[in-house]
Amino acid sequence: MRITLLYTGKTKKDFVKEGIQTYSERISRYIPFKIVEIPDPKYAGKQSEAVMKEKEAELILKYLSKDDLVVILDARGRMISSEQFAEYIEEKAVSSTRHLIFIIGGAYGFNDRIYNRADDIISLSKMTFSHQITRIVFLEQLYRAFSIIRGEPYHHG
């Protein structure tokens, strides 16, 4: 299995870039992993929320294939613990899942086309995070999941 994190919008803050770099390197020790940063749609600042979500959906859907298992990270999703997330990752790894894609939407969330394409929806918290911070929070949880699976001391549950 391989894992991809796909998100829209350029990573702007240096501390976010550093967090992404750190956790990406750690995760890559466990599994083939990559990040795909989809640029904001052209003329993003001049579009309505609905138009922005539609344009982002078009860009996201171009990246996905029918065989990908797609999980979107969204407030509408089910909440799970770090241990449950580790079990989820392990279950996908031992099943026939070849490519697991996690998607973080833009500032306005997802278009219905993305919700309809998703195989699963997971929420990271009841709290609201910026889509930039969500990147680091998710990567830390993915790294934590692998440390739980391997019984490593990073997670002190």
The 8 nearest C-alpha neighbors of each residue, nearest first, counted from 0:
[[1, 97, 98, 92, 96, 2, 99, 31],
 [0, 2, 31, 98, 32, 97, 99, 30],
 [1, 3, 99, 32, 100, 98, 31, 33],
 [4, 2, 100, 33, 34, 32, 5, 101],
 [5, 3, 34, 101, 100, 102, 35, 33],
 [6, 4, 35, 102, 34, 36, 101, 3],
 [7, 5, 103, 36, 102, 104, 37, 35],
 [8, 6, 37, 105, 36, 38, 104, 39],
 [9, 7, 39, 38, 37, 10, 105, 36],
 [8, 10, 11, 38, 36, 7, 39, 37],
 [11, 9, 12, 8, 16, 131, 15, 13],
 [10, 12, 9, 13, 15, 16, 131, 8],
 [11, 13, 15, 14, 10, 16, 131, 17],
 [12, 14, 16, 15, 17, 11, 10, 18],
 [13, 15, 17, 16, 12, 18, 19, 11],
 [16, 14, 18, 12, 13, 17, 19, 135],
 [15, 17, 13, 19, 14, 18, 20, 12],
 [18, 16, 14, 20, 15, 19, 21, 13],
 [19, 17, 15, 21, 20, 16, 135, 22],
 [18, 20, 16, 17, 22, 21, 23, 135],
 [19, 21, 17, 23, 18, 22, 16, 24],
 [22, 20, 18, 24, 19, 23, 17, 25],
 [21, 23, 25, 24, 19, 20, 138, 26],
 [24, 22, 26, 20, 25, 21, 19, 27],
 [23, 25, 27, 22, 21, 26, 20, 28],
 [24, 26, 22, 23, 27, 28, 21, 142],
 [27, 25, 23, 28, 142, 29, 24, 22],
 [26, 28, 24, 30, 29, 32, 25, 31],
 [27, 29, 26, 25, 30, 24, 31, 32],
 [30, 28, 27, 26, 145, 31, 25, 32],
 [29, 31, 27, 32, 28, 1, 26, 2],
 [32, 30, 1, 27, 2, 33, 29, 0],
 [33, 31, 2, 27, 3, 30, 1, 26],
 [34, 32, 3, 4, 35, 2, 31, 23],
 [33, 35, 4, 3, 5, 36, 32, 6],
 [36, 34, 5, 37, 4, 6, 33, 3],
 [35, 37, 6, 7, 5, 38, 34, 8],
 [36, 38, 7, 6, 8, 35, 39, 58],
 [39, 37, 8, 7, 9, 36, 40, 41],
 [38, 40, 8, 7, 41, 43, 37, 9],
 [39, 41, 43, 54, 38, 42, 55, 51],
 [42, 40, 43, 39, 38, 44, 54, 45],
 [43, 41, 44, 45, 40, 46, 39, 51],
 [42, 44, 41, 40, 45, 46, 39, 51],
 [43, 45, 42, 46, 47, 41, 51, 40],
 [44, 46, 43, 42, 47, 41, 51, 48],
 [47, 45, 43, 44, 50, 51, 48, 42],
 [46, 48, 50, 49, 51, 45, 44, 43],
 [47, 49, 51, 50, 52, 107, 46, 53],
 [50, 48, 52, 51, 47, 53, 110, 46],
 [49, 51, 53, 47, 52, 48, 46, 54],
 [52, 50, 48, 54, 53, 49, 46, 55],
 [51, 53, 110, 55, 49, 50, 54, 109],
 [54, 52, 56, 50, 51, 55, 110, 49],
 [55, 53, 57, 51, 56, 52, 50, 40],
 [54, 56, 52, 58, 57, 53, 51, 59],
 [57, 55, 53, 59, 54, 58, 60, 52],
 [58, 56, 54, 60, 55, 59, 61, 53],
 [57, 59, 55, 61, 56, 60, 54, 62],
 [60, 58, 56, 61, 62, 57, 55, 63],
 [59, 61, 63, 62, 57, 58, 56, 113],
 [62, 60, 58, 59, 63, 57, 64, 56],
 [61, 63, 60, 59, 64, 58, 5, 57],
 [64, 62, 60, 61, 67, 65, 59, 69],
 [63, 65, 66, 67, 62, 61, 60, 68],
 [64, 66, 67, 63, 68, 116, 69, 60],
 [65, 67, 64, 68, 98, 97, 63, 96],
 [68, 66, 98, 64, 65, 69, 99, 63],
 [67, 69, 99, 100, 118, 98, 66, 70],
 [70, 68, 100, 117, 118, 67, 101, 99],
 [71, 69, 119, 101, 120, 117, 118, 100],
 [70, 72, 102, 120, 101, 73, 103, 121],
 [73, 71, 121, 103, 122, 120, 102, 70],
 [72, 74, 122, 75, 76, 71, 121, 120],
 [73, 75, 122, 76, 125, 72, 124, 123],
 [76, 74, 73, 122, 77, 120, 121, 72],
 [77, 75, 121, 120, 122, 74, 73, 78],
 [78, 76, 121, 122, 79, 120, 75, 74],
 [77, 79, 122, 121, 123, 76, 124, 80],
 [78, 80, 83, 84, 77, 81, 121, 122],
 [79, 81, 83, 82, 84, 78, 85, 123],
 [80, 82, 84, 83, 85, 144, 79, 140],
 [81, 83, 85, 80, 84, 86, 144, 147],
 [84, 82, 86, 80, 85, 81, 79, 87],
 [83, 85, 87, 81, 86, 82, 80, 88],
 [84, 86, 144, 82, 88, 87, 83, 89],
 [87, 85, 83, 89, 84, 88, 90, 82],
 [86, 88, 84, 90, 85, 89, 83, 91],
 [89, 87, 85, 91, 90, 86, 92, 84],
 [88, 90, 92, 86, 91, 87, 85, 93],
 [91, 89, 87, 93, 88, 92, 86, 94],
 [90, 92, 94, 88, 89, 93, 96, 87],
 [91, 93, 89, 90, 94, 0, 88, 96],
 [94, 92, 90, 91, 89, 95, 96, 0],
 [95, 93, 91, 96, 92, 90, 97, 89],
 [94, 96, 97, 93, 91, 92, 0, 98],
 [97, 95, 94, 91, 98, 0, 92, 99],
 [96, 98, 0, 95, 1, 99, 67, 92],
 [97, 99, 1, 67, 0, 96, 2, 68],
 [100, 98, 2, 68, 67, 69, 1, 3],
 [99, 101, 3, 69, 2, 4, 70, 68],
 [100, 102, 70, 4, 71, 69, 5, 3],
 [103, 101, 71, 5, 6, 4, 72, 104],
 [104, 102, 6, 72, 71, 5, 105, 101],
 [105, 103, 108, 109, 6, 7, 102, 106],
 [104, 106, 108, 7, 107, 130, 8, 103],
 [105, 107, 108, 130, 104, 129, 8, 131],
 [108, 106, 105, 48, 109, 52, 104, 51],
 [107, 109, 104, 105, 106, 110, 52, 73],
 [110, 108, 104, 52, 113, 111, 107, 114],
 [109, 111, 52, 112, 113, 53, 56, 114],
 [112, 110, 114, 113, 115, 109, 56, 116],
 [113, 111, 115, 110, 114, 116, 56, 109],
 [112, 114, 116, 115, 111, 110, 117, 109],
 [115, 113, 111, 117, 116, 112, 110, 109],
 [114, 116, 112, 113, 117, 111, 118, 110],
 [117, 115, 113, 114, 112, 118, 69, 60],
 [118, 116, 69, 114, 119, 115, 70, 113],
 [117, 119, 69, 70, 68, 116, 120, 115],
 [118, 120, 70, 117, 71, 121, 69, 76],
 [121, 119, 76, 71, 70, 72, 73, 77],
 [120, 122, 76, 77, 72, 73, 78, 71],
 [123, 121, 76, 74, 78, 73, 77, 72],
 [122, 124, 78, 121, 72, 125, 137, 74],
 [125, 123, 126, 122, 78, 127, 74, 128],
 [126, 124, 127, 74, 123, 122, 78, 128],
 [125, 127, 124, 128, 123, 74, 122, 129],
 [126, 128, 125, 129, 124, 74, 133, 123],
 [129, 127, 133, 132, 130, 126, 131, 124],
 [128, 130, 131, 132, 133, 127, 106, 134],
 [129, 131, 133, 132, 106, 105, 128, 134],
 [130, 132, 129, 133, 134, 10, 15, 135],
 [133, 131, 134, 129, 135, 130, 128, 136],
 [134, 132, 130, 136, 131, 135, 137, 128],
 [135, 133, 132, 137, 131, 136, 138, 130],
 [134, 136, 138, 132, 137, 133, 18, 19],
 [137, 135, 133, 139, 138, 134, 140, 132],
 [136, 138, 140, 134, 139, 135, 133, 141],
 [139, 137, 141, 135, 140, 136, 22, 142],
 [138, 140, 142, 136, 137, 141, 143, 135],
 [141, 139, 143, 137, 138, 142, 144, 136],
 [140, 142, 138, 144, 143, 139, 137, 145],
 [141, 143, 139, 145, 140, 144, 26, 138],
 [142, 144, 140, 146, 141, 145, 139, 147],
 [145, 143, 85, 141, 147, 142, 146, 140],
 [144, 146, 148, 142, 147, 143, 149, 141],
 [145, 147, 151, 143, 149, 144, 148, 150],
 [148, 146, 150, 144, 145, 149, 143, 151],
 [147, 149, 145, 146, 150, 144, 85, 89],
 [150, 148, 146, 147, 151, 145, 144, 152],
 [151, 149, 147, 148, 146, 152, 154, 145],
 [150, 152, 146, 149, 153, 147, 154, 148],
 [151, 153, 154, 150, 155, 146, 147, 149],
 [154, 152, 151, 146, 155, 143, 147, 150],
 [155, 153, 152, 156, 147, 143, 146, 151],
 [154, 156, 153, 152, 147, 151, 143, 150],
 [155, 154, 82, 81, 147, 153, 152, 80]]
